[in-house]
Amino acid sequence: MNKVSDVTDKDGLILARKLLAAALELDEDKIEPQSQIVELPGFDSLAYERLVASVEDHLDRDLDPLMMVSIDTVSDLAIALAQHKT
């Protein structure tokens, strides 16, 4: 995926941090763009399910499972959100 600096819509990063913070019950300021999602404090299978549900709710559609498994970092999630805006 592209680097987050390539994303013209920085709202994707803001949204990614917000969704992750809610799913992980973590402060947004502790979530850096380059962070590996699976290494964030509180990440587990339940947090992953909450994140997927939040992304689906935001996009108002079911996700392609391959989309989520291709996302490794917070930046990747931001790019995916920006690319899949409704």
Secondary structure, DSSP 8 states (H G I E B T S, - for coil): ---GGG-S-THHHHHHHHHHHHHHT--GGG--TT-BGGGSTT-SHHHHHHHHHHHHHHHTS---HHHHHT--BHHHHHHHHHHT--
